[in-house]
């Protein structure tokens, strides 16, 4: 059995099957809490725990899927280009909104880390929680952070945004699709953007744009603060 677990195909197959099952459960129940991504993560953790499979064995294949994260993020440029006229028309508000979102995210984490007395390593690891994983891990590695903590924080933030974004938009009466998309992308990166695409093409395009702009702002702020 160890030969099976250590095969890269095990991690890839388990990830695909778990996500497929999670999406099926989400469609069947229609409940917000039954998010396909959340259920997939829970199912993978359950399988590894029940069968006592080392994470390193799973990650031999899971890391292959992670390689596609960067190209998948870049592909969001297609939806942005489709909304190029809207982008030109609202360029200044879009840039200002992305900058405000990134600054708020970074400064809030920095302030909370100072409040609770966390050391520099943990602070650096948590600062890029609201940007996409490739940028976040690069920031953490470059500043001496713990990459595993960074990845966990990014995933948790993305899932939380994916779950809560539509409800928060309704709660604060955000009806402008540009504003809604920018808010989702600035707070919950690619995972939230997948939900923004479900809300509409404009929301998805603006959320994808926010990933890039907020990533750049976050890199600059992390260098200044740390």
C-alpha positions in Angstrom: 0.0 0.0 0.0 2.9 2.4 0.7 3.9 2.1 -3.0 0.4 3.3 -3.9 0.4 6.2 -1.5 3.8 7.4 -2.6 2.8 7.4 -6.3 2.1 11.0 -7.6 -1.1 9.6 -9.1 -2.5 9.0 -5.6 -2.4 12.7 -4.6 -3.8 13.9 -8.0 -6.6 11.3 -8.0 -7.6 11.9 -4.4 -7.7 15.7 -4.9 -9.8 15.4 -8.1 -12.2 12.9 -6.6 -12.6 14.9 -3.4 -13.3 18.2 -5.2 -15.8 16.4 -7.5 -17.6 14.9 -4.5 -17.6 18.3 -2.8 -19.1 20.0 -5.8 -21.8 17.3 -6.1 -22.7 17.7 -2.4 -22.8 21.5 -2.7 -25.2 21.3 -5.7 -27.4 18.7 -4.0 -27.8 20.5 -0.7 -27.6 24.1 -2.0 -26.2 25.2 1.4 -23.5 27.9 1.6 -21.6 26.1 4.3 -21.4 23.0 2.0 -18.8 24.7 -0.1 -17.1 22.3 -2.6 -13.6 23.4 -1.8 -14.2 23.2 2.0 -15.7 19.8 1.7 -12.8 18.6 -0.5 -10.2 19.8 2.0 -12.1 18.0 4.9 -12.4 14.8 2.9 -8.7 14.7 2.0 -7.7 15.4 5.6 -10.1 12.6 6.7 -8.6 10.1 4.2 -5.1 10.9 5.3 -5.9 10.6 9.0 -8.0 7.4 8.8 -5.5 5.5 6.7 -2.5 7.1 8.4 -1.0 8.3 5.2 1.9 10.8 5.5 1.3 14.2 4.1 4.6 14.0 2.2 3.2 10.9 0.3 0.0 12.8 -0.6 1.9 15.9 -1.6 4.0 14.0 -4.1 1.0 14.3 -6.4 -0.8 17.2 -4.7 2.2 19.4 -5.5 1.7 18.7 -9.2 -1.8 20.3 -9.0 -0.2 23.2 -7.2 2.0 23.9 -10.2 -1.1 24.9 -12.2 -2.0 27.6 -9.7 0.2 30.2 -11.3 -1.0 29.6 -14.9 -4.6 29.4 -13.7 -4.2 32.8 -12.0 -2.7 34.3 -15.2 -5.6 33.0 -17.2 -7.8 35.4 -15.3 -6.4 38.0 -17.7 -8.8 36.7 -20.3 -11.8 37.9 -18.3 -10.0 41.2 -17.6 -9.4 41.8 -21.3 -13.0 41.2 -22.0 -13.9 44.1 -19.7 -11.1 46.4 -21.0 -13.5 49.3 -21.8 -15.0 49.2 -18.3 -11.4 49.1 -16.9 -10.4 52.2 -18.8 -13.5 54.0 -17.8 -13.0 53.3 -14.1 -9.2 53.1 -13.9 -8.7 55.5 -11.1 -11.4 54.2 -8.8 -10.2 50.6 -9.5 -6.6 51.4 -8.6 -7.7 53.3 -5.5 -10.0 50.5 -4.3 -7.3 47.9 -4.8 -4.8 50.0 -2.9 -7.2 50.6 -0.1 -8.0 46.9 0.2 -4.4 45.8 0.3 -3.4 48.5 2.8 -6.2 47.6 5.1 -5.4 43.9 4.9 -1.7 44.3 5.6 -2.0 47.0 8.3 -4.7 45.1 10.2 -2.6 41.9 10.3 0.5 43.9 11.3 -1.4 45.7 14.0 -3.0 42.5 15.4 0.4 40.7 15.4 1.8 43.6 17.4 -1.2 43.6 19.7 -0.8 39.8 20.5 3.0 40.0 20.7 3.8 37.7 17.7 7.4 37.6 16.6 8.7 38.8 13.3 8.7 35.4 11.7 5.0 34.8 12.3 4.1 38.4 11.4 5.9 38.0 8.0 4.1 34.7 7.5 0.7 36.2 8.0 1.0 39.5 6.3 0.3 38.3 2.7 -2.7 36.2 3.7 -5.0 38.1 1.3 -2.9 37.7 -1.9 -2.7 34.7 -4.2 -0.5 31.8 -3.1 2.5 32.3 -5.5 2.9 35.9 -4.4 2.3 35.1 -0.8 4.9 32.4 -0.6 7.4 34.5 -2.4 6.9 37.3 0.2 7.2 34.8 3.1 10.3 33.2 1.7 12.0 36.5 0.9 11.4 37.9 4.4 12.2 34.8 6.4 8.7 33.7 7.1 7.3 30.1 7.5 5.8 29.2 4.2 3.5 26.5 5.5 1.8 29.0 7.9 1.5 31.5 5.0 -0.2 28.8 2.7 -2.6 27.9 5.5 -3.5 31.5 6.1 -4.0 32.1 2.4 -6.2 29.1 2.0 -8.3 29.9 5.1 -8.8 33.5 3.9 -9.8 32.4 0.4 -12.3 29.9 1.7 -13.8 32.4 4.1 -14.2 34.9 1.3 -15.7 32.4 -1.0 -18.3 31.5 1.6 -19.1 35.0 2.9 -18.7 37.3 -0.1 -22.2 37.2 -1.5 -23.8 37.6 2.0 -21.5 40.5 2.9 -22.3 42.2 -0.5 -26.0 42.0 0.3 -25.5 43.1 3.9 -23.6 46.2 2.9 -25.8 46.8 -0.1 -22.9 46.6 -2.6 -24.8 46.6 -5.9 -22.1 47.9 -8.3 -20.5 44.8 -9.9 -17.1 46.6 -10.2 -17.0 47.4 -6.5 -18.2 43.9 -5.5 -15.5 42.2 -7.7 -12.7 44.4 -6.4 -13.7 43.8 -2.8 -13.7 40.0 -3.3 -10.4 39.9 -5.2 -8.7 42.2 -2.7 -9.8 40.1 0.3 -9.8 36.5 -0.9 -7.6 36.3 -4.0 -8.2 33.4 -6.5 -10.5 31.3 -4.3 -12.8 34.2 -3.9 -12.5 35.1 -7.5 -13.9 31.7 -8.4 -17.0 32.8 -6.5 -17.0 36.2 -8.1 -17.1 34.6 -11.6 -20.3 32.8 -10.5 -21.8 36.2 -9.6 -21.1 37.7 -13.0 -18.5 38.3 -15.7 -17.8 41.9 -14.5 -17.4 40.7 -10.9 -15.0 38.0 -12.0 -12.9 40.3 -14.2 -12.5 43.0 -11.5 -11.7 40.4 -8.9 -9.0 38.9 -11.1 -7.6 42.4 -11.6 -7.6 43.0 -7.9 -5.4 39.9 -7.4 -2.6 41.4 -9.4 -2.8 45.0 -8.2 -3.2 44.0 -4.5 -0.3 41.6 -4.9 2.0 44.4 -6.0 0.9 46.7 -3.2 1.3 44.0 -0.6 4.8 43.2 -1.7 5.8 46.9 -1.4 4.1 47.2 2.0 5.7 44.1 3.4 9.1 45.5 2.5 8.4 48.8 4.2 6.9 47.3 7.4 9.4 44.4 7.9 
